[in-house]
Amino acid sequence: MTEPVDRPGTAPSRGRRRCRPPPRPQGPHGRAADHPARPVLGAATGTVALRNALRGLAATGAGPTQLLAWLNRVTHHLTDNVTATAVCALYQPRPHVPRWARAGHLPPLLLRDGQARKPPAVAGILLGAIDQAEYEEGEIQLKTGDTLMLYTDGPIERRDRSLQDSIKVR
């Protein structure tokens, strides 16, 4: 077992040490909007909480639309003003039909015969934006060699263009 490391400006270690968040600066709205670390820490914590909530909800065997509706309620009521995007998919190997729903997330892309295509669009509001939300479900029959791509916005996001321009299928 290793000893805790003392850092300059901290009290010497005596067993376990608690980690405390920095004090929350109070602005005109009583929130830490101008504190750069607070939104990042809050978003990361919220993401972990939502991911774990979705894992638990998925154990019920419910479909994508129901899972997102439940996750929306969790997001709206149990997090500190966190909103999030999500895509929830269920794949049945036979008959090769994935079903998905999305909550403000980028749509999946279908790669077929060397071409990227958009499957039929399904609507869904951002998680946590409103108390009760309904989500649409999409499905598509996959053919041999097809790939249905679910992705985050990170790889396609650019400062010089909108997300919609970044995902245009040419």
C-alpha positions as a Python dict, from the first residue, in 0.01 Angstrom:
ca = {
    (1, 'M'): (0, 0, 0),
    (2, 'T'): (132, 344, -86),
    (3, 'E'): (114, 650, 132),
    (4, 'P'): (-88, 952, 19),
    (5, 'V'): (129, 1217, -142),
    (6, 'D'): (150, 1554, 29),
    (7, 'R'): (125, 1852, -202),
    (8, 'P'): (257, 2201, -130),
    (9, 'G'): (-6, 2413, 41),
    (10, 'T'): (-197, 2115, 183),
    (11, 'A'): (-207, 1969, 530),
    (12, 'P'): (1, 1656, 591),
    (13, 'S'): (-182, 1331, 516),
    (14, 'R'): (-332, 1137, 803),
    (15, 'G'): (-503, 835, 655),
    (16, 'R'): (-785, 901, 412),
    (17, 'R'): (-829, 1245, 262),
    (18, 'R'): (-1158, 1388, 142),
    (19, 'C'): (-1177, 1564, -190),
    (20, 'R'): (-1393, 1873, -183),
    (21, 'P'): (-1504, 2071, -485),
    (22, 'P'): (-1389, 2432, -504),
    (23, 'P'): (-1626, 2684, -350),
    (24, 'R'): (-1914, 2769, -580),
    (25, 'P'): (-1892, 3134, -687),
    (26, 'Q'): (-2219, 3318, -652),
    (27, 'G'): (-2326, 3525, -951),
    (28, 'P'): (-2648, 3709, -1025),
    (29, 'H'): (-2827, 3377, -1074),
    (30, 'G'): (-2669, 3196, -778),
    (31, 'R'): (-2490, 2954, -1009),
    (32, 'A'): (-2134, 2896, -1112),
    (33, 'A'): (-2183, 2995, -1473),
    (34, 'D'): (-1862, 3194, -1484),
    (35, 'H'): (-1648, 2925, -1318),
    (36, 'P'): (-1481, 2721, -1592),
    (37, 'A'): (-1433, 2402, -1387),
    (38, 'R'): (-1783, 2383, -1244),
    (39, 'P'): (-1971, 2322, -1573),
    (40, 'V'): (-1711, 2063, -1679),
    (41, 'L'): (-1725, 1878, -1347),
    (42, 'G'): (-2104, 1900, -1338),
    (43, 'A'): (-2135, 1769, -1694),
    (44, 'A'): (-1894, 1482, -1628),
    (45, 'T'): (-2073, 1383, -1309),
    (46, 'G'): (-2411, 1411, -1480),
    (47, 'T'): (-2291, 1198, -1771),
    (48, 'V'): (-2174, 923, -1537),
    (49, 'A'): (-2502, 933, -1344),
    (50, 'L'): (-2708, 913, -1663),
    (51, 'R'): (-2497, 633, -1809),
    (52, 'N'): (-2545, 429, -1492),
    (53, 'A'): (-2917, 509, -1482),
    (54, 'L'): (-2952, 389, -1841),
    (55, 'R'): (-2770, 65, -1756),
    (56, 'G'): (-3016, -1, -1476),
    (57, 'L'): (-3319, 90, -1687),
    (58, 'A'): (-3200, -130, -1975),
    (59, 'A'): (-3220, -432, -1744),
    (60, 'T'): (-3600, -399, -1762),
    (61, 'G'): (-3597, -512, -2125),
    (62, 'A'): (-3789, -201, -2239),
    (63, 'G'): (-3745, -67, -2591),
    (64, 'P'): (-3548, 244, -2693),
    (65, 'T'): (-3837, 494, -2674),
    (66, 'Q'): (-3941, 386, -2324),
    (67, 'L'): (-3581, 387, -2202),
    (68, 'L'): (-3529, 743, -2325),
    (69, 'A'): (-3859, 858, -2171),
    (70, 'W'): (-3752, 718, -1834),
    (71, 'L'): (-3400, 858, -1870),
    (72, 'N'): (-3549, 1198, -1952),
    (73, 'R'): (-3745, 1194, -1624),
    (74, 'V'): (-3429, 1099, -1433),
    (75, 'T'): (-3237, 1378, -1606),
    (76, 'H'): (-3509, 1636, -1544),
    (77, 'H'): (-3570, 1555, -1177),
    (78, 'L'): (-3254, 1407, -1032),
    (79, 'T'): (-2969, 1607, -1180),
    (80, 'D'): (-2864, 1965, -1113),
    (81, 'N'): (-2983, 2133, -1433),
    (82, 'V'): (-2804, 1882, -1654),
    (83, 'T'): (-2923, 1830, -2009),
    (84, 'A'): (-2780, 1569, -2240),
    (85, 'T'): (-2815, 1402, -2574),
    (86, 'A'): (-2845, 1028, -2617),
    (87, 'V'): (-2918, 762, -2869),
    (88, 'C'): (-3053, 430, -2753),
    (89, 'A'): (-3052, 129, -2983),
    (90, 'L'): (-3160, -232, -2969),
    (91, 'Y'): (-3033, -477, -3227),
    (92, 'Q'): (-3198, -810, -3302),
    (93, 'P'): (-2949, -1026, -3497),
    (94, 'R'): (-3241, -1205, -3657),
    (95, 'P'): (-3406, -1050, -3861),
    (96, 'H'): (-3118, -791, -3878),
    (97, 'V'): (-3336, -498, -3775),
    (98, 'P'): (-3191, -240, -3535),
    (99, 'R'): (-3440, -13, -3358),
    (100, 'W'): (-3334, 321, -3217),
    (101, 'A'): (-3460, 641, -3060),
    (102, 'R'): (-3269, 960, -3004),
    (103, 'A'): (-3289, 1250, -2761),
    (104, 'G'): (-3130, 1551, -2927),
    (105, 'H'): (-2847, 1330, -3050),
    (106, 'L'): (-2705, 1317, -3399),
    (107, 'P'): (-2884, 1067, -3624),
    (108, 'P'): (-2726, 732, -3709),
    (109, 'L'): (-2569, 683, -4050),
    (110, 'L'): (-2613, 377, -4267),
    (111, 'L'): (-2312, 266, -4468),
    (112, 'R'): (-2437, 57, -4760),
    (113, 'D'): (-2262, -34, -5086),
    (114, 'G'): (-1982, 216, -5019),
    (115, 'Q'): (-2225, 506, -4965),
    (116, 'A'): (-2329, 688, -4647),
    (117, 'R'): (-2706, 729, -4615),
    (118, 'K'): (-2936, 877, -4356),
    (119, 'P'): (-3198, 635, -4228),
    (120, 'P'): (-3550, 777, -4185),
    (121, 'A'): (-3534, 1063, -3935),
    (122, 'V'): (-3678, 1023, -3586),
    (123, 'A'): (-3741, 1319, -3358),
    (124, 'G'): (-3656, 1344, -2992),
    (125, 'I'): (-3601, 1636, -2756),
    (126, 'L'): (-3287, 1680, -2548),
    (127, 'L'): (-3285, 1483, -2221),
    (128, 'G'): (-3385, 1692, -1921),
    (129, 'A'): (-3527, 1986, -2117),
    (130, 'I'): (-3887, 1914, -2013),
    (131, 'D'): (-4052, 1691, -1753),
    (132, 'Q'): (-4225, 1443, -1983),
    (133, 'A'): (-4112, 1375, -2335),
    (134, 'E'): (-4212, 1127, -2601),
    (135, 'Y'): (-3961, 983, -2842),
    (136, 'E'): (-4004, 835, -3189),
    (137, 'E'): (-3852, 503, -3284),
    (138, 'G'): (-3679, 423, -3609),
    (139, 'E'): (-3581, 89, -3757),
    (140, 'I'): (-3416, -31, -4072),
    (141, 'Q'): (-3365, -367, -4239),
    (142, 'L'): (-2991, -428, -4266),
    (143, 'K'): (-2843, -614, -4560),
    (144, 'T'): (-2526, -819, -4560),
    (145, 'G'): (-2229, -581, -4549),
    (146, 'D'): (-2425, -286, -4406),
    (147, 'T'): (-2298, -87, -4110),
    (148, 'L'): (-2520, 129, -3892),
    (149, 'M'): (-2297, 394, -3735),
    (150, 'L'): (-2384, 555, -3402),
    (151, 'Y'): (-2134, 828, -3313),
    (152, 'T'): (-2068, 1127, -3095),
    (153, 'D'): (-2039, 1480, -3228),
    (154, 'G'): (-1671, 1510, -3130),
    (155, 'P'): (-1519, 1364, -3449),
    (156, 'I'): (-1730, 1580, -3680),
    (157, 'E'): (-1767, 1902, -3482),
    (158, 'R'): (-1589, 2203, -3636),
    (159, 'R'): (-1574, 2564, -3519),
    (160, 'D'): (-1614, 2697, -3874),
    (161, 'R'): (-1938, 2513, -3962),
    (162, 'S'): (-2262, 2394, -3808),
    (163, 'L'): (-2322, 2034, -3703),
    (164, 'Q'): (-2586, 2009, -3976),
    (165, 'D'): (-2326, 2103, -4239),
    (166, 'S'): (-2080, 1853, -4088),
    (167, 'I'): (-2319, 1558, -4122),
    (168, 'K'): (-2445, 1633, -4472),
    (169, 'V'): (-2427, 1318, -4681),
    (170, 'R'): (-2277, 1413, -5013),
}
